[in-house]
């Protein structure tokens, strides 16, 4: 759509009640300002403060989901919007739920031939020493259903694995131990059918954690990423395949490690990535010639329903 008024009344869903609430408030605030600057009739809506009755009463003609984590990025809200017939940005119910779950994402990728690091599920009954012996160290320990590196740890010694598990268990009862891939950390944005330029991430911290993502000023975002053009295109093509294997649509971001052996291994997909001043999709889009305000309008223009049901209204 080239006419901002054609979007009608737009809701920007932000905040929510996940562990990523503060990041979502920042993302949503920036999206809201960008849409309004382009002449869109955009309004904030925080699901933590307002229920479905208020969402219905607002009579939004479409919504931009700027929520991160549970109850916003995991398919729950997408299901409600489907039932209400309100077009929304990003992936549908199944893809959102699947991409939020790092364990089940890996299962799909393994079946589809998408390379991903070796891993094991951890439980309170796990033989942590045996897990460390099988995976080797370092090991990344992750709650399966959290984002923004919340609850994550990098374990360098086998004897520290149980403590890292306990930290992750505070956030999720599904915890994975993942082989750490030595190499280059990369991330790639997806906008419709287009793979955005890859960004190389470097941080002096132990890994690219919450502090490095949202607070620190010493994280380096290297763009262009430094790979030769053919290798970057190959990774982008595989990234789109990883994105689509989960059923994802619209926009999003995939993260990967490029091992020292030259093999990319995919870590996860974010179906509602950050849109803050530290965020990666806006950075890649800007490098590709898409200003932030135009990016927000483009994403909003892709909003839709995902059930495949034909609607006559």
N, C-alpha and C positions, 0 to 999 in steps of 0.2 A: 504494500500500500504506500502510495506517495503522499496521500492526504492524511495528516495526523488525526483529523476529526473523524475519519472513516473507522477508526478503532472503537469509537464510542467511549463509554465510561470504562476505564481500566483500573483494576485493583493491583497494587504491588504488594504481594504477600511477603512479610518480613518479620523477623524476630522469632516467633514460635517458642517452643519449650524444650528444645534439645540442648545438648551441651555446647552447641555452636551458636547459641542465641546472639551473643554480642557481635560475632562476625556477621551474622545474618542482618542485624540491624544496620551495620555499616554498609553492607552490600545493597540492601534495600533502599537505604537513604540515597546512595549514589545513583541507583537506577531511577528512583522517583524523580530526582532533580534532573537527570538527563532526559527522561521522557517529557517532563513538563517544559524543559527548554526547547524541545522540538514541537511543542504545541499540543501534546497528547493530554487528554483529560484524565490524569492519573491521580490515584488516591491511595494512601497507605492503609494496610489492613494487617493487624497483628493477631494471629490465631490464638496466642496466649490470652489475650484480653477479650476476644470476641468469638462466639461460637458459630455453628453453622446457620443458626437463625439469623444472625447479623450478616453473614455472608450472603444469604438469600435476599435479605432486605436491601442490601447495598445495590443489587441489580447490576452487577458488573457484566459487561458484554464480553470481556476476556480478562485474564489475569496473567501477570508476570510473576513467576515463582522465584523469589529471592531467598527462600528458606534453605537452610543447610541441615543435614542430619535427620534424626528421627522426626516423625510426624510432619514432614515437609518434603524430604527428598527420597523417602523410602516407599512410596507408593500409596500411603494411607490417604494423604490429602488428594492425590491424583484420583483415587477412587471416588472420593466425595465429589470432586469437580465433574467427573464423568457422569455420576448420577444426577447432578444438577444441570448438566448440559452446558457448562461454562468452559469455553476453550482456554487452554493453559499452555504455557511455554514448557519446553523440554520433553522428556520421554514419558511414555505411558506408565500404567500401573505396574505391569509385569517387569518391564525393563528397569524402572526406578527401584523396585524392591530387590531385583536381582543384583543390580550394580551396587546397591548399598551393602550387600552381603559379600564380603571379600572371599569367604570360603566357597560359596556357591558360584561366584564369578569364576573362580579358579576351576571348578568342576566343568563349567561350560567351556571355558577356554581350552582345557585339556582335551575335551571331546572334539573341539573345532580345530585343534592343531595350532592354537595360539601359544607361543612360548611364554611360560611364567615360572618364577622361581619354585624350587622344591619347598614343601611345607609339611607340617603335621598339625593336627588339632590337639590342643592341650585341654586337660581336665584336671581336677584336684587329684585324681588317681594316677596321673601320668608319671612315668619313670623319667624324670627330667634329665638325668645323666645320660640315659640311653638316647633320648631325643637329641640332645646336644651332640652325642657321638655320631648319630646318623646324619644330621644336617651340617655339622661342623660349625665353628664360630668364625665371625660374629653371626648372631641370629636376630632378626627383627620379630618382636612380639607385638601382636596387634589385636585389639578387640575387633571382631569381624564386622560390626555394624556401627562403627563410629567414623567420623571424618576429622579433617584438620589435625591429624596425628594425635588426637586426644587418646590418652591411655597407652600410647606406644612407647616401647623401649628398645634400645639397641644393646644386646647382651654380648659381651666379649668373653666372659668366663662362664663355663658350664655351671658353676656353683651359684651363679646369679640368675639362672633361668627361672627358678621357682618364684623368686621375689618379683621378677618382671611379670610372670603369669598372674600373681596376686594383684598387681597393679591394674592389669588389663581386665581381670575378672570383676573389678569394681564397676566397670562400665558395661560389660556384656558377658553372658554365660557361654558365648561361642568365642573362643580365643584361638588364634593361629600362631604358630612359630614358623617363620619363613626364613629360608636361607638368604643371607645377605650377599648381594652380588657386587663385587668390587668392580668399579668402572665409572661410567658417566651417568649422572641422573638427568633425565630429559622429561619434558612434558609437552603434550601437543593438544591444541584446541581443535574442536570440530564445530563448524558452522554450516548447517544444512548438509550438503554433499561435499563440502570443501574442508580440506585439512589445512589448518593454519600453520605458520612456521613453527618449527620446534624451538624450544627454549632450553638451554643448558643451565642447571641450577648448581650453585656452589655456596657452601656455608662453612664457616669455621667451627660451627657447632658439631656435635657428634653425628647428627643427621638432620635432615630438613624437617624440624619439629615445629610445634605451634609457635614458639618464640621466633624461629627463623622465618616462618611464613607471614606473621602478622605484626611483629614488634621490632625485630632487629633491623638496623640500617646497614649491617655488614654482609647481608645475603647478596650474592651476585647473580644477576639474571643476564645470561650471555645470549645475545640475539643480534645477528645470526649465531646459530649454535656452534659453528665451527666444523661441522661435518661437510664432506663434499656433497655436491648437489644430488648425485645419484643415490648415495647412501641415505640422505635425508628423505628423498622421495620414497625409497623402499620402506623406511620406517613409517612414514606417513601413511602409506598404503596399508601396511600391516595394522597400524593404529586404527584406521577406519574399519578394517575387518574385525578387530577386537571390539570396537564400539558397536558395530552392527550385529555381531554374534550374540550380544546381550539383548538385542532388540531396541537399542537406543536410537533416538531420533531427535531432530531439532538442533540442539547444541549440547556441548559438554566438553569434557577434557579427559584424556588418558595419561597415565603416568607410567614410566618405565625406567629400567636400568639397562644401559648398553654395556654389556660385559667386556672385559679385556679381550675376550676371544672374538669380539665383533658381533655377538648374538644379542639382539634386543629381547628383554624379558619383561613382560607387562605386569604391572602391580595392581592397578585398579582403574576404574572409570568413575568420574564424578558427573552426575547428571544435572546438578545445579551448582556449578562451581562458584567460587567467590567473585564478587564484582567490586572489591575494595581497591584502594590506591596501591595495594601490594599484589593485586591479583594477576593471574597469568594469562587468562583468555583475553582480557582487554589489552594487555601488553602485546600479545602476539597479533591481535587484530590491528592495533595501531601500526605495528611494523608492516602489516600487509596493506596499509592505506585506509583502514576503517577507523575513524574517530570513535571515541566512547559513546557519544550520543547516537551516532548512526548504528553502532553495534547494538545498543539497547532496542532501537526501533526495528532493526532487522530481526532480532530474536523475538520480539513481540509479534512481528508480522508472520512468524512461523507457528504461532499458537494455534492449537487445534484440539480436537477430541481424538481418541486413539482406539475406540471400540470397533470402528469400522461401520457402526450403525449409521444409516442414512437418516438425516433429520430434515424435515420440511419447513424449518423455521429459521 
